[in-house]
């Protein structure tokens, strides 16, 4: 019998996990990736002869789906947890923000406002019904319950930095999910939030998925763009067109952003215009991540929220303050991150000019910073890195995995509402997509997980 052919468009964690679960299930798998490497936002690169991620990543202790996969891959001894340290840069000063005591000492807001801010966060930590936050923006909710001064100093700068021009549209249910994630990962033994990181970085996970997929005979194509996808009713096959021509598959899984999927399947728009309206209505921000290695240690914190009006970036972090310098031969690894609209100047600005400008902001934050101590740096500009979860998202923009194009499924991070995108849910959905593909082909399920709908 001829093997069933499955194409996975997108070689991020969802696509890789799907391929890994399909590798020994009697199907012919092809991964088609537009970039030059697998792993998506967690893809690795060499910095000062050490493998690190293009974009900063870590695991929470509650990331049950990816932790189950880690055990299955035999990577448990390569995953370590470390105590996080968090600070806020405001009014030309770094303020520790690791717990209630630090909040009480945060003098830029009055004492009563500090108490109110703490009570608000404690209440959110204990609230389990996210649906009550669906129809109010985070900005409105925080101004009402945390107070305008708390919102102006702490929350609004973070929302502006994270969501740029969409800062006042993001629903409170998104922020609720982020707060819950972080609180649930606290470890009493470590004395605070515990974050997981692999020996060798997240490339360890990517390679542990990629190698068995390659060994199984899967066809992995990099630097390949999909131009068109359509269903052939006569043969009940999916026609997938790239610059190399058109091929036939029994099933196709798209893990690309929603509006990209809409362009690929445009010939099927008339079959379900409502579905396509949803695809095209989801807004995305791009991400710019600047990574550098320095001989100099100039901060004691891992995570730095930059709460400065019109700051050039939203976050600065020292990976080595989390995991130690030993694995990097004594060097310090730093990340700078910004989220911007596609039309923002960062996306076309010369990389060296952009990095030098950001080094200037680091110098403002840390007067002892010495740029001459940097031994290597790089910058990555990533399209469609964050979707916008606005009012009515669940009702008006949340998509089923089955697309109007027969034989084609869609699974991307805009479908994991109310939680935010991340490797944990990418793994969860990759496992479930493998099961669903096999079930639709009439094969035995790969892992026994139930199918899911986007609205689960």
C-alpha positions as CSV (number, residue, x, y, z in Angstrom):
1,X,0.0,0.0,0.0
2,X,1.2,3.5,-0.8
3,X,2.0,5.5,2.3
4,X,-0.2,8.5,3.2
5,X,1.6,11.8,2.7
6,X,1.4,14.6,5.2
7,X,2.9,18.0,4.8
8,X,3.6,20.2,7.8
9,X,4.1,23.9,6.9
10,X,6.3,25.5,9.5
11,X,9.2,24.0,11.4
12,X,8.6,25.5,14.8
13,X,8.0,23.6,18.0
14,X,4.4,22.7,17.0
15,X,5.4,21.4,13.6
16,X,8.4,19.6,14.9
17,X,6.4,17.9,17.7
18,X,3.7,16.8,15.2
19,X,6.4,15.3,13.0
20,X,8.0,13.6,15.9
21,X,4.7,12.0,16.9
22,X,4.1,10.9,13.3
23,X,7.6,9.5,12.7
24,X,6.8,5.8,13.3
25,X,3.1,5.8,12.3
26,X,3.4,4.6,8.8
27,X,3.0,8.0,7.1
28,X,5.3,9.9,4.8
29,X,6.1,13.3,6.5
30,X,7.4,16.4,4.8
31,X,8.3,19.6,6.8
32,X,8.4,22.8,4.7
33,X,10.0,25.7,6.5
34,X,10.5,29.2,5.1
35,X,13.5,30.0,7.2
36,X,17.0,28.6,7.3
37,X,16.6,26.5,10.5
38,X,14.1,24.6,12.5
39,X,12.8,25.6,15.9
40,X,10.8,28.8,15.2
41,X,11.3,31.5,17.9
42,X,13.4,29.0,19.9
43,X,15.8,28.3,17.1
44,X,19.5,28.4,18.1
45,X,22.6,30.1,16.8
46,X,26.2,30.4,17.8
47,X,27.2,33.4,19.9
48,X,30.9,33.6,20.9
49,X,31.1,29.9,20.1
50,X,28.2,29.0,22.4
51,X,24.8,27.8,21.3
52,X,21.9,30.1,22.5
53,X,18.4,30.9,21.3
54,X,17.6,33.7,18.9
55,X,14.9,34.8,21.3
56,X,15.0,34.3,25.1
57,X,13.1,31.2,26.4
58,X,12.6,29.4,29.6
59,X,10.1,26.8,31.1
60,X,7.8,27.1,34.0
61,X,7.5,24.3,36.5
62,X,3.8,24.0,35.5
63,X,4.5,23.5,31.8
64,X,3.1,20.0,32.0
65,X,2.9,19.2,28.2
66,X,6.5,20.1,27.4
67,X,7.8,18.5,30.6
68,X,6.1,15.2,29.6
69,X,7.8,15.4,26.2
70,X,11.1,16.2,27.9
71,X,10.8,13.0,29.9
72,X,9.9,11.0,26.7
73,X,12.9,12.4,25.0
74,X,15.2,11.5,27.9
75,X,16.2,15.1,28.5
76,X,15.2,15.3,32.1
77,X,18.8,15.4,33.3
78,X,19.6,18.3,30.9
79,X,16.8,20.6,32.3
80,X,17.6,22.6,35.4
81,X,15.6,25.1,37.4
82,X,17.0,28.3,38.6
83,X,15.6,31.1,40.8
84,X,14.6,34.1,38.8
85,X,15.3,37.7,39.8
86,X,13.2,40.6,38.5
87,X,13.6,44.3,38.5
88,X,11.9,47.4,37.1
89,X,13.8,50.3,35.6
90,X,11.9,53.5,36.4
91,X,12.9,57.1,37.1
92,X,16.6,56.3,36.3
93,X,16.8,53.6,38.9
94,X,16.5,49.8,39.1
95,X,13.9,48.6,41.7
96,X,13.8,45.0,42.7
97,X,10.4,43.4,42.0
98,X,10.5,39.9,43.3
99,X,7.7,39.9,45.9
100,X,5.3,41.8,48.1
101,X,8.1,43.3,50.2
102,X,9.8,44.8,47.2
103,X,6.5,46.3,46.1
104,X,6.0,47.9,49.5
105,X,9.4,49.5,49.0
106,X,8.7,50.8,45.5
107,X,8.6,54.6,46.3
108,X,7.6,56.0,42.9
109,X,4.0,55.3,44.0
110,X,2.5,56.2,47.3
111,X,2.2,53.7,50.2
112,X,-1.6,53.3,49.8
113,X,-1.2,52.7,46.0
114,X,1.5,50.1,46.8
115,X,-0.9,48.2,49.0
116,X,-3.6,48.4,46.4
117,X,-1.2,47.2,43.7
118,X,-0.2,44.2,45.9
119,X,-3.8,43.3,46.8
120,X,-4.8,43.5,43.1
121,X,-2.1,41.0,42.1
122,X,-2.9,38.7,45.0
123,X,-6.6,38.7,44.0
124,X,-5.7,37.9,40.3
125,X,-3.5,35.0,41.4
126,X,-6.4,33.4,43.2
127,X,-9.0,34.1,40.5
128,X,-9.7,31.0,38.3
129,X,-12.5,32.2,36.1
130,X,-10.8,33.9,33.2
131,X,-14.1,34.5,31.3
132,X,-15.0,37.4,33.6
133,X,-12.0,39.3,32.1
134,X,-12.9,38.8,28.4
135,X,-14.9,41.9,27.8
136,X,-12.7,44.5,29.4
137,X,-9.3,45.7,28.4
138,X,-6.3,45.2,30.7
139,X,-5.8,49.0,30.8
140,X,-9.4,49.7,31.8
141,X,-9.4,46.9,34.5
142,X,-6.1,47.9,36.0
143,X,-7.0,51.6,36.1
144,X,-10.2,50.7,37.9
145,X,-8.9,48.2,40.4
146,X,-5.2,48.9,40.8
147,X,-5.6,52.6,40.5
148,X,-4.5,55.2,37.9
149,X,-1.1,55.9,39.5
150,X,-0.2,52.2,39.8
151,X,-1.3,51.7,36.2
152,X,0.6,54.7,34.9
153,X,3.9,53.7,36.6
154,X,3.8,49.9,36.5
155,X,1.3,48.5,34.1
156,X,0.8,50.9,31.2
157,X,4.5,51.1,30.3
158,X,4.6,47.3,30.1
159,X,1.5,47.2,28.0
160,X,2.9,49.9,25.6
161,X,6.2,48.1,25.4
162,X,4.6,44.7,24.8
163,X,1.8,45.7,22.4
164,X,2.9,49.1,21.0
165,X,-0.1,50.8,19.3
166,X,-2.4,48.0,20.5
167,X,-1.6,48.6,24.2
168,X,-5.2,49.8,25.0
169,X,-6.9,47.0,23.1
170,X,-5.6,43.9,24.8
171,X,-8.1,42.0,26.9
172,X,-7.6,41.5,30.6
173,X,-8.0,37.7,30.1
174,X,-4.6,37.7,28.4
175,X,-2.9,39.4,31.3
176,X,-4.7,37.1,33.8
177,X,-3.1,34.1,32.0
178,X,0.4,35.6,32.1
179,X,0.1,36.3,35.9
180,X,-1.2,32.9,36.6
181,X,1.6,31.2,34.7
182,X,4.3,33.0,36.7
183,X,2.7,32.6,40.1
184,X,2.2,28.9,39.7
185,X,5.9,28.4,38.9
186,X,7.1,29.7,42.3
187,X,9.3,27.2,44.2
188,X,9.5,27.6,48.0
189,X,12.9,25.8,48.1
190,X,14.4,28.2,45.6
191,X,12.7,31.1,47.4
192,X,10.8,32.5,44.4
193,X,9.9,32.0,40.8
194,X,11.6,29.0,39.3
195,X,12.5,29.0,35.6
196,X,13.8,26.0,33.6
197,X,16.6,26.1,31.1
198,X,18.3,23.3,29.2
199,X,22.0,22.5,29.2
200,X,22.9,23.6,25.7
201,X,19.9,25.9,25.5
202,X,16.7,25.2,23.8
203,X,18.6,23.9,20.8
204,X,18.9,20.7,23.0
205,X,15.1,20.3,22.7
206,X,15.0,21.2,19.0
207,X,17.7,18.7,18.1
208,X,16.1,16.0,20.2
209,X,12.9,16.4,18.1
210,X,14.7,17.0,14.8
211,X,17.1,14.1,14.8
212,X,14.6,11.2,15.1
213,X,12.4,12.9,12.5
214,X,15.3,13.0,10.1
215,X,16.2,9.4,10.9
216,X,12.7,8.3,10.2
217,X,13.1,9.4,6.6
218,X,11.1,12.6,6.8
219,X,11.7,15.2,4.1
220,X,12.8,18.5,5.7
221,X,13.0,21.4,3.4
222,X,14.4,24.7,4.6
223,X,14.2,28.1,2.8
224,X,11.1,27.0,1.0
225,X,8.0,29.2,0.8
226,X,4.5,27.9,0.2
227,X,2.7,29.9,-2.5
228,X,-0.7,28.2,-2.8
229,X,-2.7,25.4,-1.2
230,X,-5.9,24.0,-2.7
231,X,-8.0,20.8,-2.5
232,X,-8.5,18.6,-5.6
233,X,-12.0,17.3,-5.3
234,X,-11.4,14.7,-8.0
235,X,-8.7,12.9,-6.1
236,X,-9.4,14.1,-2.6
237,X,-5.8,15.3,-2.3
238,X,-4.3,18.6,-1.3
239,X,-2.3,20.5,-3.9
240,X,0.6,22.4,-2.3
241,X,2.6,24.7,-4.5
242,X,6.1,26.1,-3.8
243,X,8.6,27.8,-6.1
244,X,9.7,24.2,-7.0
245,X,6.3,23.2,-8.3
246,X,3.1,21.5,-7.1
247,X,2.9,18.3,-5.1
248,X,0.0,16.2,-3.8
249,X,-0.6,15.3,-0.1
250,X,-3.3,13.5,1.7
251,X,-3.3,16.0,4.6
252,X,-1.6,19.3,5.3
253,X,-1.0,21.0,8.6
254,X,-0.4,24.8,8.6
255,X,1.4,26.2,11.7
256,X,1.9,29.6,10.1
257,X,0.3,32.9,11.2
258,X,-3.4,33.2,10.4
259,X,-3.2,35.9,7.7
260,X,-0.4,33.9,6.0
261,X,-2.6,30.9,6.0
262,X,-5.4,33.0,4.4
263,X,-3.1,33.9,1.5
264,X,-2.1,30.3,1.0
265,X,-5.7,29.1,0.8
266,X,-7.2,32.1,-1.0
267,X,-8.8,30.0,-3.7
268,X,-11.2,28.6,-1.0
269,X,-12.3,31.9,0.4
270,X,-15.8,31.7,-1.2
271,X,-16.5,28.4,0.6
272,X,-16.4,30.0,4.0
273,X,-15.9,33.8,4.0
274,X,-16.5,34.1,7.7
275,X,-13.6,31.8,8.5
276,X,-11.4,33.9,6.2
277,X,-12.6,37.1,7.8
278,X,-11.4,35.8,11.1
279,X,-8.1,34.7,9.6
280,X,-7.5,38.2,8.2
281,X,-8.7,40.1,11.3
282,X,-6.0,38.9,13.7
283,X,-3.3,41.6,14.2
284,X,0.3,40.6,14.8
285,X,3.4,42.4,16.1
286,X,6.9,41.6,14.9
287,X,9.8,41.1,17.4
288,X,13.3,42.4,17.4
289,X,15.8,40.6,19.6
290,X,19.4,41.8,20.2
291,X,21.7,39.2,21.8
292,X,25.3,40.0,22.9
293,X,28.1,38.4,24.8
294,X,30.3,40.5,27.0
295,X,33.2,40.0,29.4
296,X,31.5,42.4,31.7
297,X,28.8,41.8,34.3
298,X,27.0,45.0,35.0
299,X,23.8,44.0,36.7
300,X,22.7,41.5,39.3
301,X,19.2,40.8,38.0
302,X,18.0,38.3,35.4
303,X,14.9,40.2,34.1
304,X,14.6,44.0,33.8
305,X,11.3,45.6,32.8
306,X,11.9,48.9,31.2
307,X,9.2,51.2,32.5
308,X,10.4,54.4,30.7
309,X,8.2,56.5,28.5
310,X,9.1,55.9,24.8
311,X,11.8,53.4,25.8
312,X,13.4,51.9,22.7
313,X,12.8,48.4,24.0
314,X,10.6,46.7,26.6
315,X,12.8,44.2,28.3
316,X,16.5,43.6,29.0
317,X,17.7,40.3,30.6
318,X,21.0,38.6,31.6
319,X,20.7,34.9,30.8
320,X,23.9,34.3,32.8
321,X,22.4,35.8,35.9
322,X,19.8,33.0,35.7
323,X,21.9,30.0,34.7
324,X,25.5,31.0,35.5
325,X,28.6,32.0,33.5
326,X,30.4,28.6,33.7
327,X,28.7,27.1,30.6
328,X,29.7,30.2,28.6
329,X,33.4,30.2,29.6
330,X,32.9,33.1,32.0
331,X,31.2,35.3,29.4
332,X,27.9,37.1,30.2
333,X,25.0,36.6,27.8
334,X,22.4,39.4,27.4
335,X,19.2,39.9,25.5
336,X,17.3,43.0,24.5
337,X,13.7,42.6,23.2
338,X,11.1,44.9,21.5
339,X,7.7,44.2,19.9
340,X,6.9,46.5,17.0
341,X,4.3,46.8,14.2
342,X,5.5,45.5,10.8
343,X,5.9,49.1,9.5
344,X,8.2,50.1,12.4
345,X,11.6,51.5,11.4
346,X,13.3,48.8,13.4
347,X,12.3,46.2,10.8
348,X,14.2,47.9,8.0
349,X,16.9,49.8,10.0
350,X,20.5,48.8,9.6
351,X,21.3,46.2,12.2
352,X,24.5,47.9,13.4
353,X,22.9,51.3,13.7
354,X,20.0,49.7,15.7
355,X,22.3,47.8,18.0
356,X,24.5,50.8,18.7
357,X,21.3,52.9,19.6
358,X,20.2,50.2,22.0
359,X,23.7,50.1,23.6
360,X,23.2,53.8,24.3
361,X,20.0,53.0,26.3
362,X,21.9,50.3,28.2
363,X,24.5,52.9,29.0
364,X,21.8,55.1,30.4
365,X,20.5,52.3,32.6
366,X,23.9,51.1,33.7
367,X,26.5,53.9,33.7
368,X,29.3,51.3,34.2
369,X,28.4,49.5,31.0
370,X,31.5,49.3,28.7
371,X,30.6,48.5,25.1
372,X,34.2,47.6,24.3
373,X,33.9,44.5,26.5
374,X,31.4,43.0,24.0
375,X,33.0,40.0,22.2
376,X,30.0,39.1,19.9
377,X,26.5,40.2,19.1
378,X,23.7,39.6,16.7
379,X,20.2,40.8,16.0
380,X,17.1,38.9,14.8
381,X,14.0,40.4,13.3
382,X,11.0,38.0,13.6
383,X,7.8,38.5,11.7
384,X,4.4,37.9,13.4
385,X,5.9,37.1,16.8
386,X,2.9,38.1,18.9
387,X,-0.8,38.2,18.2
388,X,-3.2,40.8,19.6
389,X,-5.9,39.4,21.9
390,X,-8.5,42.1,22.0
391,X,-12.1,42.4,23.1
392,X,-14.3,39.7,21.6
393,X,-11.4,37.6,20.5
394,X,-13.0,34.3,21.5
395,X,-16.3,35.0,19.7
396,X,-14.9,36.8,16.7
397,X,-11.4,35.6,16.0
398,X,-10.8,32.2,17.6
399,X,-10.5,29.7,14.8
400,X,-11.4,26.0,14.4
401,X,-8.4,23.8,13.4
402,X,-10.3,22.5,10.3
403,X,-10.0,25.1,7.6
404,X,-12.4,25.6,4.6
405,X,-9.9,23.8,2.5
406,X,-10.6,20.1,2.9
407,X,-7.7,18.1,4.1
408,X,-6.0,21.2,5.6
409,X,-5.7,21.9,9.3
410,X,-4.5,25.1,11.0
411,X,-2.7,25.2,14.3
412,X,-0.9,28.3,15.5
413,X,-0.5,30.3,18.7
414,X,-3.5,32.5,18.1
415,X,-5.6,29.4,18.8
416,X,-4.5,28.7,22.4
417,X,-6.7,31.4,24.0
418,X,-6.9,32.4,26.8
419,X,-3.3,31.4,27.5
420,X,-0.4,33.1,25.7
421,X,1.9,31.6,23.1
422,X,4.8,29.5,24.4
423,X,6.7,26.2,23.9
424,X,4.4,24.4,26.4
425,X,1.3,24.9,24.4
426,X,3.1,24.5,21.1
427,X,4.0,20.9,22.3
428,X,0.5,20.3,23.5
429,X,-1.0,21.2,20.1
430,X,1.7,19.4,18.2
431,X,0.8,16.1,20.0
432,X,-2.9,16.7,19.4
433,X,-2.5,17.6,15.8
434,X,-0.6,14.4,15.2
435,X,-3.4,12.4,16.7
436,X,-6.0,14.3,14.7
437,X,-4.2,13.8,11.4
438,X,-3.9,10.0,12.1
439,X,-7.5,9.8,13.1
440,X,-8.6,11.5,9.9
441,X,-6.4,9.1,7.9
442,X,-7.9,6.1,9.8
443,X,-4.7,5.2,11.6
444,X,-4.3,4.4,15.3
445,X,-3.7,7.5,17.4
446,X,-0.1,8.3,18.2
447,X,-0.5,9.1,21.8
448,X,-4.0,8.6,22.9
449,X,-4.8,12.3,23.4
450,X,-8.3,13.5,22.6
451,X,-8.8,15.8,19.7
452,X,-9.3,19.5,20.5
453,X,-11.1,22.4,19.1
454,X,-9.6,25.8,19.2
455,X,-12.2,27.0,21.7
456,X,-11.2,24.4,24.3
